[in-house]
Amino acid sequence: MIRLLIISDDFTGALDTGVQLAASGAVTKVVTDPTADLKSVGAGCEVLVIDAETRHLTPNGAYKVVYEIVGQASKLGVPYIYKKTDSALRGNIGAELTAVLDASGAKQLPFLPAFPQIGRSTVDGVHYIDDVPVAQSVFGTDPFEPVKHSNISLLISEQSDTKVQSFPPLNSHTPLPNESGIQIYDAKTLDELVLTGKRLLEEGQLHIMAGCAGFGAVLPELLGIGSGTPIARPKLDPWLLVVCGSVNPITAQQLDNAEKNGFVRLRLTPEQKLENGYWETPKGQAEFDAMRRIVEQAPCCILDTNDSEGNKLTADYADEKGMDIDDIRLGASRSIGCLVSRLFSSPALGTLLITGGDTLLQCMDYMGVYEMTPICELEVGVVLSSFCYGGCKRYILSKSGGFGCPELLTNLSKQLSENTHHTGG
């Protein structure tokens, strides 16, 4: 029976939270169909993670999707429901938290948005990225979902009329608030997350809850989920192909650093990204063959959807074609998805890392993969997962665009090289 249902708004978020439970030995499955029958897909699972794909929907659309999932879970009697939110507060936070509250019929929804393990904290109801208010960080200029408010109550209230209040961290002696609504809890440290969680559990206030992978990491011990024996980590090929569909400056730094340290970097042109069916044209097929040869010969390689100087070339090309920002986002992720699905059958392909939730979803869609099993993290936020493809178990790494230090990719390459050997052609 499903003991914990996690609802994420994007694919990488589903995996980076699901892996927190899998690492504890909990049988965990991630599925990409928000309309899935929970009883059926969750058979044999302790933890079921649904990628609801609501990040880019309207607030009303996101509300409806989450409401339906929570309603179904409530009818099944799932004891714990966790609305996973972005650790930088992107997406439809207010609409989705309200949907959880409404569909569950609960009086209160505790929200613990901090991720102190990677420097993301909440103080006096204000969210910080490395001590910078989130709206003033790189996430405030995100081209697709800019975060407009650092004050979390204000951010939620833009999409919801539900009462929102902010509280300091709880301890064993703190009385819980009686007011109905969404209750934001501060945390600067992991200990504060743990103590707040314990106090809420003591009072039976964790049937529904919300937060990011930070509080997600606390849940196994808090809820007593998992055997304590995680899935064994498989050996991975040291040859690394990084597929980037993220425009986040954090990822851009990682790619630049990797290129300076010897990674071969291939950038897609605006035409390659945005022309529908481009890779089926004679020109596209010839260019794909050239890319494949490079990938097969380079121990560390990057396929990048970003232009070399910002993304002005792509923006200008899109303007000429009458395309908007969503067309760019979808076009780029579909193009890279098509490329990866073709490369995946190459015997020379080593370990594959995909960064960006939209890109990961399109890659898996092209390969007909709709369920994944998270295994472990190789670096914070870099999730190793398995899935079935062509009747065989395959492995993939994924990462949110907003995670990691500048040296992440070079560190990962060193880690792979120390533990594995190349098996490709």
Secondary structure, 3 states (H helix, E strand, C coil): CCCEEEEECCHHHHHHHHHHHHCCCCCEEEECCCCCCHHHHCCCCCEEEEECCCCCCCHHHHHHHHHHHHHHHHHHCCCEEEEECCCCCCCCHHHHHHHHHHHHCCCEEEEECCEHHHCEEEECCEEEECCEEHHHCHHHHCCCCCCCCCEHHHHHHCCCCCCEEEECCCCCCCCCCCCCEEEEECECCHHHHHHHHHHHHHCCCCCEEEECHHHHCCHHHHHCCCCCCCCCCCCCCCCEEEEECCCCHHHHHHHHHHHHCCCEEEECCHHHHHCCCHHHCHHHHHHHHHHHHHHHHCCEEEEECCCCCCCHHHHHHHHHCCCCHHHHHHHHHHHHHHHHHHHCCCCCCCEEEEECHHHHHHHHHHCCCCEEEEEEEEECCEEEEEEEECCEEEEEEEECCCCCCCCHHHHHHHHHHHHCCCCCC
